[in-house]
């Protein structure tokens, strides 16, 4: 009887645990669904706001004949104006300029000795330093065997041993240079790379594409997203894999699992990247996209303003009774 009671109690406890787990799962699904609905609502509101902003600045939606009641028949009036009429009340649009994109380049490269982890033996490796990371490989044309993200590491050097240490959260890597002059040069270039704050390139690991290298650099440019090969450059210049303009990209976002992805209109498969910089990429992309959108609005407004300030009279008379056409 006692054993049966214990079994019944354990079964009841198991049922309660299952019900609790089921309830937690339902709550999680509900939160995910609410978050997705809120995000979709926010995207629709943002799209509506963008359309309204564009329409107001470049001349209206064009859905209705807004000026039909205010139109005046001037067909019987004779004019002898100059070829073009300049509007005295025309307001010049505020100039918007895109910032120039920072170039990714090799700051320092050459052969160094790298100390192994277990046996502490010196191994000859080719090192490449750019503004993102310090890479090492077996020869100048091979795929990097490893890298150090310079903004996540510490750098120390000693002139007595001609060595410098790259300190990561997991271990200390020691490299040796041929001379003290070379050591100072490596230290100076590393310091220069560290000093470039708010750099637009990030190291990422893509997880969905078989036609791309597993590890590459993702650059957030002033007009779109750029992908660059990892550490394999011509002397002083990067090698581009692909470039997508903001016109082609229709969604992007970062998750809590250190994952960033974006989609382009011409491809069905999204680009998904695993990176510790997912939130930084998202924030920088939002800022660059907003600036690019302001620039596009300025371009459209400037063209509309220029065309309206140099409009022949015959065209002005004809447009007085015509409907507005949307410019998007």
TORDREN-762944 format. One record per residue (C-alpha): chain; residue in one letter; y, z, x. Coordinates in steps of 0.25 Angstrom, whole numbers. Layout:
BEGIN
@mol:A&type:A&py:Y&pz:Z&px:X
...
END
This chain:
BEGIN
@mol:A&type:X&py:0&pz:0&px:0
@mol:A&type:X&py:10&pz:3&px:11
@mol:A&type:X&py:7&pz:-10&px:18
@mol:A&type:X&py:9&pz:-17&px:5
@mol:A&type:X&py:22&pz:-11&px:3
@mol:A&type:X&py:26&pz:-14&px:18
@mol:A&type:X&py:22&pz:-28&px:16
@mol:A&type:X&py:30&pz:-29&px:3
@mol:A&type:X&py:42&pz:-23&px:10
@mol:A&type:X&py:41&pz:-33&px:21
@mol:A&type:X&py:40&pz:-44&px:11
@mol:A&type:X&py:52&pz:-40&px:4
@mol:A&type:X&py:60&pz:-38&px:17
@mol:A&type:X&py:56&pz:-52&px:21
@mol:A&type:X&py:60&pz:-58&px:7
@mol:A&type:X&py:74&pz:-50&px:9
@mol:A&type:X&py:75&pz:-56&px:23
@mol:A&type:X&py:72&pz:-70&px:18
@mol:A&type:X&py:82&pz:-69&px:6
@mol:A&type:X&py:92&pz:-64&px:15
@mol:A&type:X&py:90&pz:-75&px:25
@mol:A&type:X&py:90&pz:-85&px:13
@mol:A&type:X&py:103&pz:-79&px:8
@mol:A&type:X&py:109&pz:-80&px:22
@mol:A&type:X&py:105&pz:-95&px:23
@mol:A&type:X&py:111&pz:-98&px:10
@mol:A&type:X&py:124&pz:-91&px:14
@mol:A&type:X&py:124&pz:-99&px:27
@mol:A&type:X&py:122&pz:-112&px:19
@mol:A&type:X&py:133&pz:-108&px:10
@mol:A&type:X&py:143&pz:-106&px:21
@mol:A&type:X&py:139&pz:-119&px:28
@mol:A&type:X&py:141&pz:-126&px:15
@mol:A&type:X&py:154&pz:-120&px:12
@mol:A&type:X&py:159&pz:-123&px:26
@mol:A&type:X&py:155&pz:-137&px:25
@mol:A&type:X&py:162&pz:-138&px:11
@mol:A&type:X&py:174&pz:-132&px:17
@mol:A&type:X&py:174&pz:-141&px:29
@mol:A&type:X&py:173&pz:-153&px:20
@mol:A&type:X&py:184&pz:-149&px:12
@mol:A&type:X&py:193&pz:-146&px:24
@mol:A&type:X&py:189&pz:-160&px:29
@mol:A&type:X&py:193&pz:-167&px:16
@mol:A&type:X&py:206&pz:-159&px:15
@mol:A&type:X&py:209&pz:-163&px:29
@mol:A&type:X&py:206&pz:-178&px:26
@mol:A&type:X&py:215&pz:-177&px:14
@mol:A&type:X&py:226&pz:-171&px:22
@mol:A&type:X&py:225&pz:-182&px:33
@mol:A&type:X&py:226&pz:-193&px:22
@mol:A&type:X&py:238&pz:-186&px:15
@mol:A&type:X&py:245&pz:-184&px:29
@mol:A&type:X&py:242&pz:-199&px:33
@mol:A&type:X&py:247&pz:-204&px:19
@mol:A&type:X&py:260&pz:-196&px:19
@mol:A&type:X&py:264&pz:-201&px:33
@mol:A&type:X&py:260&pz:-215&px:32
@mol:A&type:X&py:264&pz:-219&px:18
@mol:A&type:X&py:255&pz:-213&px:6
@mol:A&type:X&py:241&pz:-214&px:1
@mol:A&type:X&py:243&pz:-228&px:-6
@mol:A&type:X&py:235&pz:-224&px:-18
@mol:A&type:X&py:246&pz:-225&px:-28
@mol:A&type:X&py:259&pz:-233&px:-30
@mol:A&type:X&py:268&pz:-221&px:-27
@mol:A&type:X&py:281&pz:-229&px:-26
@mol:A&type:X&py:279&pz:-238&px:-38
@mol:A&type:X&py:289&pz:-230&px:-46
@mol:A&type:X&py:300&pz:-230&px:-35
@mol:A&type:X&py:298&pz:-245&px:-32
@mol:A&type:X&py:311&pz:-253&px:-33
@mol:A&type:X&py:312&pz:-268&px:-36
@mol:A&type:X&py:321&pz:-275&px:-25
@mol:A&type:X&py:316&pz:-289&px:-27
@mol:A&type:X&py:329&pz:-294&px:-32
@mol:A&type:X&py:338&pz:-287&px:-21
@mol:A&type:X&py:342&pz:-295&px:-9
@mol:A&type:X&py:342&pz:-289&px:4
@mol:A&type:X&py:347&pz:-294&px:18
@mol:A&type:X&py:342&pz:-283&px:27
@mol:A&type:X&py:337&pz:-284&px:42
@mol:A&type:X&py:323&pz:-288&px:44
@mol:A&type:X&py:318&pz:-274&px:44
@mol:A&type:X&py:323&pz:-261&px:38
@mol:A&type:X&py:323&pz:-248&px:45
@mol:A&type:X&py:321&pz:-235&px:37
@mol:A&type:X&py:332&pz:-225&px:41
@mol:A&type:X&py:324&pz:-213&px:36
@mol:A&type:X&py:312&pz:-216&px:43
@mol:A&type:X&py:306&pz:-204&px:50
@mol:A&type:X&py:299&pz:-206&px:63
@mol:A&type:X&py:285&pz:-200&px:64
@mol:A&type:X&py:283&pz:-189&px:74
@mol:A&type:X&py:276&pz:-195&px:86
@mol:A&type:X&py:262&pz:-190&px:89
@mol:A&type:X&py:255&pz:-193&px:102
@mol:A&type:X&py:241&pz:-191&px:106
@mol:A&type:X&py:238&pz:-183&px:119
@mol:A&type:X&py:232&pz:-191&px:130
@mol:A&type:X&py:217&pz:-189&px:132
@mol:A&type:X&py:214&pz:-181&px:145
@mol:A&type:X&py:205&pz:-189&px:154
@mol:A&type:X&py:191&pz:-184&px:158
@mol:A&type:X&py:190&pz:-185&px:173
@mol:A&type:X&py:182&pz:-180&px:185
@mol:A&type:X&py:189&pz:-170&px:193
@mol:A&type:X&py:179&pz:-168&px:204
@mol:A&type:X&py:165&pz:-173&px:208
@mol:A&type:X&py:156&pz:-173&px:220
@mol:A&type:X&py:143&pz:-167&px:226
@mol:A&type:X&py:141&pz:-152&px:226
@mol:A&type:X&py:130&pz:-142&px:229
@mol:A&type:X&py:125&pz:-135&px:217
@mol:A&type:X&py:117&pz:-122&px:218
@mol:A&type:X&py:104&pz:-121&px:210
@mol:A&type:X&py:102&pz:-110&px:200
@mol:A&type:X&py:88&pz:-104&px:205
@mol:A&type:X&py:86&pz:-108&px:220
@mol:A&type:X&py:101&pz:-108&px:223
@mol:A&type:X&py:99&pz:-121&px:230
@mol:A&type:X&py:110&pz:-131&px:232
@mol:A&type:X&py:109&pz:-144&px:224
@mol:A&type:X&py:118&pz:-156&px:227
@mol:A&type:X&py:125&pz:-161&px:213
@mol:A&type:X&py:136&pz:-170&px:210
@mol:A&type:X&py:147&pz:-163&px:202
@mol:A&type:X&py:158&pz:-168&px:193
@mol:A&type:X&py:170&pz:-160&px:187
@mol:A&type:X&py:178&pz:-165&px:176
@mol:A&type:X&py:187&pz:-157&px:166
@mol:A&type:X&py:175&pz:-153&px:158
@mol:A&type:X&py:164&pz:-149&px:167
@mol:A&type:X&py:158&pz:-149&px:181
@mol:A&type:X&py:145&pz:-158&px:181
@mol:A&type:X&py:134&pz:-159&px:191
@mol:A&type:X&py:124&pz:-170&px:193
@mol:A&type:X&py:114&pz:-175&px:203
@mol:A&type:X&py:122&pz:-187&px:206
@mol:A&type:X&py:136&pz:-193&px:202
@mol:A&type:X&py:129&pz:-203&px:191
@mol:A&type:X&py:119&pz:-193&px:185
@mol:A&type:X&py:120&pz:-185&px:172
@mol:A&type:X&py:126&pz:-171&px:175
@mol:A&type:X&py:115&pz:-160&px:177
@mol:A&type:X&py:125&pz:-150&px:172
@mol:A&type:X&py:139&pz:-146&px:170
@mol:A&type:X&py:149&pz:-134&px:170
@mol:A&type:X&py:159&pz:-134&px:159
@mol:A&type:X&py:171&pz:-130&px:167
@mol:A&type:X&py:178&pz:-122&px:156
@mol:A&type:X&py:166&pz:-114&px:154
@mol:A&type:X&py:163&pz:-110&px:168
@mol:A&type:X&py:170&pz:-102&px:180
@mol:A&type:X&py:173&pz:-108&px:193
@mol:A&type:X&py:173&pz:-101&px:207
@mol:A&type:X&py:172&pz:-106&px:221
@mol:A&type:X&py:171&pz:-100&px:235
@mol:A&type:X&py:176&pz:-107&px:247
@mol:A&type:X&py:167&pz:-100&px:257
@mol:A&type:X&py:154&pz:-106&px:251
@mol:A&type:X&py:161&pz:-119&px:246
@mol:A&type:X&py:155&pz:-116&px:232
@mol:A&type:X&py:160&pz:-115&px:218
@mol:A&type:X&py:153&pz:-108&px:206
@mol:A&type:X&py:153&pz:-113&px:192
@mol:A&type:X&py:151&pz:-100&px:183
@mol:A&type:X&py:145&pz:-103&px:169
@mol:A&type:X&py:140&pz:-93&px:159
@mol:A&type:X&py:126&pz:-95&px:163
@mol:A&type:X&py:126&pz:-96&px:178
@mol:A&type:X&py:134&pz:-99&px:191
@mol:A&type:X&py:134&pz:-113&px:197
@mol:A&type:X&py:137&pz:-114&px:212
@mol:A&type:X&py:141&pz:-127&px:218
@mol:A&type:X&py:145&pz:-130&px:233
@mol:A&type:X&py:155&pz:-140&px:238
@mol:A&type:X&py:155&pz:-147&px:252
@mol:A&type:X&py:168&pz:-141&px:256
@mol:A&type:X&py:179&pz:-131&px:253
@mol:A&type:X&py:188&pz:-142&px:250
@mol:A&type:X&py:178&pz:-148&px:240
@mol:A&type:X&py:177&pz:-134&px:234
@mol:A&type:X&py:191&pz:-132&px:232
@mol:A&type:X&py:192&pz:-146&px:226
@mol:A&type:X&py:181&pz:-143&px:216
@mol:A&type:X&py:188&pz:-130&px:212
@mol:A&type:X&py:201&pz:-137&px:210
@mol:A&type:X&py:195&pz:-147&px:201
@mol:A&type:X&py:188&pz:-137&px:193
@mol:A&type:X&py:201&pz:-129&px:191
@mol:A&type:X&py:208&pz:-142&px:187
@mol:A&type:X&py:197&pz:-145&px:176
@mol:A&type:X&py:198&pz:-130&px:171
@mol:A&type:X&py:213&pz:-132&px:170
@mol:A&type:X&py:212&pz:-143&px:160
@mol:A&type:X&py:213&pz:-135&px:147
@mol:A&type:X&py:210&pz:-141&px:133
@mol:A&type:X&py:202&pz:-153&px:139
@mol:A&type:X&py:197&pz:-163&px:128
@mol:A&type:X&py:183&pz:-165&px:134
@mol:A&type:X&py:171&pz:-156&px:131
@mol:A&type:X&py:156&pz:-156&px:136
@mol:A&type:X&py:147&pz:-158&px:125
@mol:A&type:X&py:132&pz:-160&px:123
@mol:A&type:X&py:129&pz:-171&px:112
@mol:A&type:X&py:116&pz:-168&px:104
@mol:A&type:X&py:114&pz:-180&px:94
@mol:A&type:X&py:116&pz:-193&px:102
@mol:A&type:X&py:105&pz:-200&px:110
@mol:A&type:X&py:115&pz:-210&px:116
@mol:A&type:X&py:124&pz:-200&px:122
@mol:A&type:X&py:123&pz:-191&px:134
@mol:A&type:X&py:119&pz:-177&px:130
@mol:A&type:X&py:131&pz:-171&px:137
@mol:A&type:X&py:145&pz:-177&px:137
@mol:A&type:X&py:159&pz:-174&px:136
@mol:A&type:X&py:167&pz:-175&px:123
@mol:A&type:X&py:182&pz:-177&px:123
@mol:A&type:X&py:192&pz:-175&px:112
@mol:A&type:X&py:202&pz:-185&px:114
@mol:A&type:X&py:215&pz:-188&px:107
@mol:A&type:X&py:209&pz:-199&px:98
@mol:A&type:X&py:194&pz:-196&px:97
@mol:A&type:X&py:182&pz:-190&px:104
@mol:A&type:X&py:177&pz:-195&px:117
@mol:A&type:X&py:163&pz:-193&px:124
@mol:A&type:X&py:162&pz:-194&px:139
@mol:A&type:X&py:149&pz:-194&px:148
@mol:A&type:X&py:147&pz:-180&px:155
@mol:A&type:X&py:151&pz:-180&px:170
@mol:A&type:X&py:147&pz:-195&px:172
@mol:A&type:X&py:161&pz:-201&px:176
@mol:A&type:X&py:166&pz:-212&px:184
@mol:A&type:X&py:174&pz:-206&px:195
@mol:A&type:X&py:186&pz:-199&px:188
@mol:A&type:X&py:183&pz:-205&px:174
@mol:A&type:X&py:175&pz:-201&px:162
@mol:A&type:X&py:164&pz:-210&px:155
@mol:A&type:X&py:166&pz:-211&px:140
@mol:A&type:X&py:154&pz:-212&px:131
@mol:A&type:X&py:161&pz:-213&px:118
@mol:A&type:X&py:175&pz:-211&px:111
@mol:A&type:X&py:177&pz:-209&px:96
@mol:A&type:X&py:191&pz:-210&px:90
@mol:A&type:X&py:195&pz:-200&px:79
@mol:A&type:X&py:195&pz:-212&px:69
@mol:A&type:X&py:180&pz:-213&px:71
@mol:A&type:X&py:177&pz:-198&px:70
@mol:A&type:X&py:176&pz:-192&px:56
@mol:A&type:X&py:171&pz:-178&px:59
@mol:A&type:X&py:169&pz:-167&px:70
@mol:A&type:X&py:166&pz:-153&px:71
@mol:A&type:X&py:160&pz:-141&px:79
@mol:A&type:X&py:150&pz:-131&px:75
@mol:A&type:X&py:147&pz:-117&px:78
@mol:A&type:X&py:135&pz:-121&px:87
@mol:A&type:X&py:144&pz:-128&px:98
@mol:A&type:X&py:142&pz:-141&px:92
@mol:A&type:X&py:152&pz:-152&px:90
@mol:A&type:X&py:150&pz:-165&px:82
@mol:A&type:X&py:158&pz:-177&px:77
@mol:A&type:X&py:155&pz:-190&px:69
@mol:A&type:X&py:160&pz:-204&px:70
@mol:A&type:X&py:161&pz:-214&px:59
@mol:A&type:X&py:153&pz:-225&px:66
@mol:A&type:X&py:141&pz:-216&px:69
@mol:A&type:X&py:131&pz:-208&px:60
@mol:A&type:X&py:127&pz:-198&px:70
@mol:A&type:X&py:137&pz:-187&px:74
@mol:A&type:X&py:140&pz:-183&px:88
@mol:A&type:X&py:136&pz:-169&px:90
@mol:A&type:X&py:139&pz:-161&px:103
@mol:A&type:X&py:134&pz:-147&px:108
@mol:A&type:X&py:146&pz:-141&px:115
@mol:A&type:X&py:152&pz:-127&px:117
@mol:A&type:X&py:166&pz:-134&px:115
@mol:A&type:X&py:163&pz:-138&px:100
@mol:A&type:X&py:174&pz:-130&px:94
@mol:A&type:X&py:184&pz:-135&px:105
@mol:A&type:X&py:180&pz:-149&px:103
@mol:A&type:X&py:183&pz:-148&px:88
@mol:A&type:X&py:196&pz:-141&px:90
@mol:A&type:X&py:201&pz:-151&px:100
@mol:A&type:X&py:196&pz:-163&px:91
@mol:A&type:X&py:203&pz:-157&px:79
@mol:A&type:X&py:216&pz:-156&px:87
@mol:A&type:X&py:215&pz:-170&px:93
@mol:A&type:X&py:211&pz:-176&px:80
@mol:A&type:X&py:223&pz:-170&px:73
@mol:A&type:X&py:232&pz:-175&px:84
@mol:A&type:X&py:226&pz:-189&px:83
@mol:A&type:X&py:228&pz:-189&px:67
@mol:A&type:X&py:243&pz:-186&px:69
@mol:A&type:X&py:244&pz:-197&px:79
@mol:A&type:X&py:237&pz:-207&px:69
@mol:A&type:X&py:247&pz:-202&px:58
@mol:A&type:X&py:259&pz:-204&px:67
@mol:A&type:X&py:254&pz:-218&px:71
@mol:A&type:X&py:252&pz:-222&px:56
@mol:A&type:X&py:266&pz:-216&px:52
@mol:A&type:X&py:273&pz:-223&px:64
@mol:A&type:X&py:267&pz:-236&px:60
@mol:A&type:X&py:271&pz:-234&px:45
@mol:A&type:X&py:285&pz:-230&px:49
@mol:A&type:X&py:287&pz:-242&px:58
@mol:A&type:X&py:282&pz:-252&px:48
@mol:A&type:X&py:291&pz:-246&px:37
@mol:A&type:X&py:303&pz:-246&px:46
@mol:A&type:X&py:302&pz:-261&px:49
@mol:A&type:X&py:298&pz:-266&px:35
@mol:A&type:X&py:305&pz:-279&px:30
@mol:A&type:X&py:312&pz:-278&px:17
@mol:A&type:X&py:303&pz:-287&px:10
@mol:A&type:X&py:291&pz:-278&px:13
@mol:A&type:X&py:299&pz:-266&px:9
@mol:A&type:X&py:302&pz:-272&px:-5
@mol:A&type:X&py:288&pz:-276&px:-7
@mol:A&type:X&py:283&pz:-262&px:-2
@mol:A&type:X&py:292&pz:-255&px:-12
@mol:A&type:X&py:282&pz:-258&px:-24
@mol:A&type:X&py:269&pz:-258&px:-16
@mol:A&type:X&py:259&pz:-246&px:-15
@mol:A&type:X&py:257&pz:-238&px:-2
@mol:A&type:X&py:245&pz:-242&px:6
@mol:A&type:X&py:238&pz:-230&px:14
@mol:A&type:X&py:238&pz:-231&px:29
@mol:A&type:X&py:226&pz:-223&px:34
END
